[in-house]
Amino acid sequence: DVKVTQSSRYLVKRTGEKVFLECVQDMDHENMFWYRQDPGLGLRLIYFSYDVKMKEKGDIPEGYSVSREKKERFSLILESASTNQTSMYLCAHGGLVEQYFGPGTRLTVT
Amino acid sequence: GQQLNQSPQSMFIQEGEDVSMNCTSSSIFNTWLWYKQDPGEGPVLLIALYKAGELTSNGRLTAQFGITRKDSFLNISASIPSDVGIYFCAGQLPGAGSYQLTFGKGTKLSVIP
């Protein structure tokens, strides 16, 4: 069974706070991804990583940063949370093609 | 970026009916994937297709990789209430950097018992 865990299912933060979302996979996959999902906009790629300490910007990286210190762990950081970052955040990992998603974190910024 | 046009956007069907949805693009894709997302959960991979013309089944689900490589179809036979959810198609473009996927916006399926 493919397993990927995300640190929280639901999170409420205040504007301006620093927010850490963590993702851990147990499949030894090279590639890890962070998406956000909003109604009507679908899945949008924020950042991805193809190796430890490597990162690439996705389609909407503004306001976010990432960290990958270990192969199994990929963190998404909101340096100063804003209300427009209220969303569902999904982590995924994969090999050559398929991506496997975590359960998601529903983040609300007030 | 590239777009995947997924249709229909939503559908309401009676339990027991068959369902068909599709994904089209103006670009050629190397791989097509189909996911299902239950409310409040992450998408789960249902079927992966790797070559043009391929037809693959997973239980009551059947998906096909279009012969032009620009489309894919998902069929669900004899729908049941637990089929409710959002179905996403995703494709991998030739030469896609670091194995990125392009996603459709989903088909929301409702099943009336």
Interface residues (C-beta under 8 A of the other chain):
Chain A: N31 G40 L41 G42 L43 L45 F48 Y50 E56 G58 D59 L90 A92 G94 G95 L96 V97 E98 Q99 Y100 F101 G102 P103 G104 R106
Chain B: G1 T31 L33 Y35 G40 E41 G42 P43 V44 L45 A48 Y50 F88 A90 Q92 G97 S98 Y99 Q100 L101 F103 G104 K105 G106
